[in-house]
Amino acid sequence: MKEILRRSISELSALLPALEAMEPQLTRLGEALLRAWDNNGKALVAGNGGSAADAMHLAEEFVVRFKKNRRALPAIALLDPTALTCAGNDFGFDAVFARQVEAFANTNDVFICFTTSGNSANILRAIETAKSRGAVTAAFLGMDGGKARGLCDIEFIVPSDSTARIQEAHQVLYHALCEWVDARVT
């Protein structure tokens, strides 16, 4: 256990300079979210597996609170099991997020996705749909960004091949984003 913990900490520590370099993108995402909320827009958030947990986590931080009490900020994690299973059954799993983005996204919205590989077909289709609806798009990616690299207006590519380290790094980034939002919203 001691060696595993030491290695995990070392790997995450090695990623921290790369995360610090992503400050401009994080500021751009924060500003896009503030514009969306100022114009009656919302954040739509999606991911699969552990990335689905990150999507739900980020959405609840906006809707409820992060560090301070402030007004509720509209954010929806596109993870309602009935919508997912219905879209999966009727249109295929590749459409589970795109169908919801088609229903909910507008030009004043921000679509945020999480995919550690950047290759999730359902996320790629959702990005395409969000762009067609005029939403700002942002992707939290890993590895080399996969097929999603370059598709979104704002992207965060964590340069690691470890899914666990990528997810931990994503959490550092979106928690910093939440703190930045908290400082600007009453």
C-alpha positions as a Markdown table, in Angstrom:
| # | Residue | x | y | z |
|---|---|---|---|---|
| 1 | Met | 0.0 | 0.0 | 0.0 |
| 2 | Lys | 2.8 | 2.4 | 0.9 |
| 3 | Glu | 4.4 | 2.1 | -2.5 |
| 4 | Ile | 1.1 | 2.4 | -4.4 |
| 5 | Leu | 0.2 | 5.5 | -2.4 |
| 6 | Arg | 3.6 | 7.0 | -3.0 |
| 7 | Arg | 3.4 | 6.3 | -6.7 |
| 8 | Ser | -0.1 | 7.7 | -7.0 |
| 9 | Ile | 0.9 | 11.0 | -5.2 |
| 10 | Ser | 4.1 | 11.2 | -7.4 |
| 11 | Glu | 2.2 | 10.8 | -10.6 |
| 12 | Leu | -0.4 | 13.4 | -9.7 |
| 13 | Ser | 2.3 | 15.8 | -8.5 |
| 14 | Ala | 4.0 | 15.4 | -11.9 |
| 15 | Leu | 0.8 | 16.6 | -13.6 |
| 16 | Leu | 0.3 | 19.7 | -11.5 |
| 17 | Pro | 2.5 | 22.0 | -13.7 |
| 18 | Ala | 0.5 | 21.0 | -16.8 |
| 19 | Leu | -2.7 | 21.8 | -14.9 |
| 20 | Glu | -1.4 | 25.2 | -13.9 |
| 21 | Ala | -0.7 | 26.0 | -17.6 |
| 22 | Met | -4.4 | 25.4 | -18.3 |
| 23 | Glu | -5.4 | 28.6 | -16.4 |
| 24 | Pro | -6.3 | 30.6 | -19.6 |
| 25 | Gln | -8.7 | 27.8 | -20.7 |
| 26 | Leu | -10.2 | 27.6 | -17.2 |
| 27 | Thr | -10.7 | 31.4 | -17.2 |
| 28 | Arg | -12.4 | 31.2 | -20.6 |
| 29 | Leu | -14.7 | 28.5 | -19.4 |
| 30 | Gly | -15.6 | 30.4 | -16.3 |
| 31 | Glu | -16.3 | 33.5 | -18.4 |
| 32 | Ala | -18.5 | 31.5 | -20.8 |
| 33 | Leu | -20.4 | 30.1 | -17.9 |
| 34 | Leu | -21.0 | 33.5 | -16.3 |
| 35 | Arg | -22.2 | 34.9 | -19.7 |
| 36 | Ala | -24.5 | 31.9 | -20.0 |
| 37 | Trp | -26.0 | 32.4 | -16.6 |
| 38 | Asp | -26.3 | 36.2 | -17.1 |
| 39 | Asn | -28.3 | 35.4 | -20.3 |
| 40 | Asn | -30.7 | 32.8 | -18.8 |
| 41 | Gly | -28.5 | 30.0 | -20.1 |
| 42 | Lys | -27.3 | 26.8 | -18.4 |
| 43 | Ala | -24.5 | 24.3 | -18.2 |
| 44 | Leu | -25.2 | 20.9 | -19.7 |
| 45 | Val | -22.7 | 18.3 | -18.5 |
| 46 | Ala | -22.0 | 14.7 | -19.6 |
| 47 | Gly | -19.6 | 11.8 | -19.2 |
| 48 | Asn | -19.5 | 8.0 | -19.0 |
| 49 | Gly | -18.6 | 5.9 | -16.0 |
| 50 | Gly | -16.3 | 7.7 | -13.6 |
| 51 | Ser | -16.6 | 10.7 | -15.9 |
| 52 | Ala | -20.4 | 10.6 | -15.4 |
| 53 | Ala | -19.6 | 10.9 | -11.7 |
| 54 | Asp | -17.5 | 14.0 | -12.5 |
| 55 | Ala | -20.3 | 15.4 | -14.6 |
| 56 | Met | -22.8 | 15.0 | -11.8 |
| 57 | His | -20.3 | 16.4 | -9.2 |
| 58 | Leu | -19.7 | 19.6 | -11.3 |
| 59 | Ala | -23.4 | 20.1 | -12.0 |
| 60 | Glu | -24.3 | 19.8 | -8.3 |
| 61 | Glu | -21.6 | 22.2 | -7.3 |
| 62 | Phe | -23.2 | 24.8 | -9.6 |
| 63 | Val | -26.8 | 24.1 | -8.7 |
| 64 | Val | -26.3 | 23.8 | -4.9 |
| 65 | Arg | -23.1 | 25.4 | -3.7 |
| 66 | Phe | -19.3 | 25.0 | -3.6 |
| 67 | Lys | -17.7 | 26.8 | -0.7 |
| 68 | Lys | -20.3 | 29.6 | -0.1 |
| 69 | Asn | -24.0 | 30.2 | -0.2 |
| 70 | Arg | -24.8 | 32.0 | -3.4 |
| 71 | Arg | -27.7 | 31.9 | -5.9 |
| 72 | Ala | -28.3 | 28.6 | -7.6 |
| 73 | Leu | -26.7 | 28.3 | -11.0 |
| 74 | Pro | -28.5 | 26.3 | -13.7 |
| 75 | Ala | -26.6 | 23.1 | -14.6 |
| 76 | Ile | -27.9 | 19.8 | -15.7 |
| 77 | Ala | -26.0 | 16.5 | -15.7 |
| 78 | Leu | -27.4 | 14.6 | -18.7 |
| 79 | Leu | -27.5 | 11.4 | -16.7 |
| 80 | Asp | -31.2 | 10.7 | -16.0 |
| 81 | Pro | -31.4 | 6.9 | -16.3 |
| 82 | Thr | -34.8 | 7.0 | -18.0 |
| 83 | Ala | -33.6 | 9.4 | -20.7 |
| 84 | Leu | -30.3 | 7.4 | -21.1 |
| 85 | Thr | -32.0 | 4.0 | -21.4 |
| 86 | Cys | -34.8 | 5.3 | -23.6 |
| 87 | Ala | -32.4 | 7.1 | -26.0 |
| 88 | Gly | -30.1 | 4.0 | -25.9 |
| 89 | Asn | -33.0 | 1.7 | -26.7 |
| 90 | Asp | -34.6 | 3.8 | -29.4 |
| 91 | Phe | -31.5 | 5.4 | -31.0 |
| 92 | Gly | -28.4 | 3.5 | -29.8 |
| 93 | Phe | -25.9 | 4.2 | -27.0 |
| 94 | Asp | -24.0 | 6.7 | -29.3 |
| 95 | Ala | -27.1 | 9.0 | -29.2 |
| 96 | Val | -27.7 | 9.0 | -25.4 |
| 97 | Phe | -26.2 | 12.5 | -24.8 |
| 98 | Ala | -26.8 | 14.0 | -28.3 |
| 99 | Arg | -30.5 | 13.4 | -28.0 |
| 100 | Gln | -30.6 | 15.3 | -24.6 |
| 101 | Val | -28.4 | 18.1 | -26.0 |
| 102 | Glu | -30.8 | 18.4 | -28.9 |
| 103 | Ala | -33.7 | 18.8 | -26.4 |
| 104 | Phe | -32.0 | 21.2 | -24.0 |
| 105 | Ala | -29.2 | 23.2 | -25.6 |
| 106 | Asn | -29.5 | 26.7 | -26.8 |
| 107 | Thr | -27.2 | 29.4 | -28.0 |
| 108 | Asn | -26.9 | 30.8 | -24.4 |
| 109 | Asp | -25.7 | 27.5 | -23.0 |
| 110 | Val | -22.4 | 25.8 | -22.3 |
| 111 | Phe | -21.9 | 22.1 | -23.0 |
| 112 | Ile | -19.2 | 20.5 | -20.8 |
| 113 | Cys | -18.1 | 16.9 | -21.4 |
| 114 | Phe | -15.7 | 14.6 | -19.6 |
| 115 | Thr | -13.9 | 11.8 | -21.5 |
| 116 | Thr | -10.5 | 10.5 | -20.3 |
| 117 | Ser | -9.8 | 8.9 | -23.7 |
| 118 | Gly | -11.5 | 11.5 | -25.9 |
| 119 | Asn | -12.9 | 8.7 | -28.0 |
| 120 | Ser | -16.3 | 8.1 | -26.5 |
| 121 | Ala | -18.7 | 8.0 | -29.5 |
| 122 | Asn | -21.6 | 9.3 | -27.5 |
| 123 | Ile | -19.6 | 12.3 | -26.3 |
| 124 | Leu | -18.3 | 13.0 | -29.8 |
| 125 | Arg | -21.9 | 13.1 | -31.1 |
| 126 | Ala | -23.0 | 15.3 | -28.2 |
| 127 | Ile | -20.2 | 17.8 | -29.0 |
| 128 | Glu | -21.4 | 17.9 | -32.6 |
| 129 | Thr | -25.0 | 18.4 | -31.6 |
| 130 | Ala | -24.1 | 21.1 | -29.0 |
| 131 | Lys | -22.1 | 23.0 | -31.7 |
| 132 | Ser | -25.0 | 22.7 | -34.1 |
| 133 | Arg | -27.3 | 24.2 | -31.4 |
| 134 | Gly | -24.8 | 27.2 | -30.9 |
| 135 | Ala | -23.7 | 26.2 | -27.4 |
| 136 | Val | -20.2 | 26.9 | -26.2 |
| 137 | Thr | -18.4 | 23.5 | -25.9 |
| 138 | Ala | -15.8 | 22.5 | -23.4 |
| 139 | Ala | -14.0 | 19.1 | -23.0 |
| 140 | Phe | -12.1 | 17.7 | -20.1 |
| 141 | Leu | -9.9 | 15.1 | -21.8 |
| 142 | Gly | -6.9 | 13.0 | -21.1 |
| 143 | Met | -4.1 | 11.1 | -22.9 |
| 144 | Asp | -3.6 | 12.9 | -26.2 |
| 145 | Gly | -7.2 | 14.2 | -26.4 |
| 146 | Gly | -8.3 | 11.4 | -28.7 |
| 147 | Lys | -10.8 | 12.1 | -31.4 |
| 148 | Ala | -12.3 | 14.9 | -29.3 |
| 149 | Arg | -9.1 | 16.9 | -29.5 |
| 150 | Gly | -9.7 | 20.2 | -31.3 |
| 151 | Leu | -13.5 | 19.8 | -31.5 |
| 152 | Cys | -14.5 | 22.0 | -28.6 |
| 153 | Asp | -14.2 | 25.7 | -28.1 |
| 154 | Ile | -12.3 | 25.1 | -24.8 |
| 155 | Glu | -10.4 | 21.9 | -24.0 |
| 156 | Phe | -8.3 | 20.6 | -21.1 |
| 157 | Ile | -6.0 | 17.7 | -22.1 |
| 158 | Val | -4.4 | 16.1 | -19.1 |
| 159 | Pro | -1.2 | 14.5 | -20.4 |
| 160 | Ser | -1.4 | 11.1 | -18.7 |
| 161 | Asp | -2.3 | 7.5 | -19.7 |
| 162 | Ser | -3.7 | 6.7 | -16.3 |
| 163 | Thr | -7.5 | 7.1 | -16.1 |
| 164 | Ala | -7.3 | 7.6 | -12.3 |
| 165 | Arg | -4.7 | 10.4 | -12.6 |
| 166 | Ile | -6.7 | 12.1 | -15.4 |
| 167 | Gln | -9.9 | 12.0 | -13.3 |
| 168 | Glu | -8.0 | 13.4 | -10.3 |
| 169 | Ala | -6.6 | 16.2 | -12.4 |
| 170 | His | -10.0 | 17.0 | -13.9 |
| 171 | Gln | -11.3 | 17.3 | -10.3 |
| 172 | Val | -8.5 | 19.8 | -9.4 |
| 173 | Leu | -9.4 | 21.8 | -12.5 |
| 174 | Tyr | -13.2 | 21.9 | -12.0 |
| 175 | His | -12.9 | 22.6 | -8.3 |
| 176 | Ala | -10.7 | 25.6 | -9.1 |
| 177 | Leu | -13.4 | 26.6 | -11.6 |
| 178 | Cys | -16.1 | 26.3 | -8.9 |
| 179 | Glu | -14.0 | 28.5 | -6.5 |
| 180 | Trp | -13.5 | 31.1 | -9.2 |
| 181 | Val | -17.3 | 31.1 | -9.9 |
| 182 | Asp | -18.1 | 31.4 | -6.2 |
| 183 | Ala | -15.9 | 34.5 | -6.0 |
| 184 | Arg | -17.9 | 36.2 | -8.8 |
| 185 | Val | -21.5 | 35.2 | -8.1 |
| 186 | Thr | -23.6 | 36.3 | -5.2 |
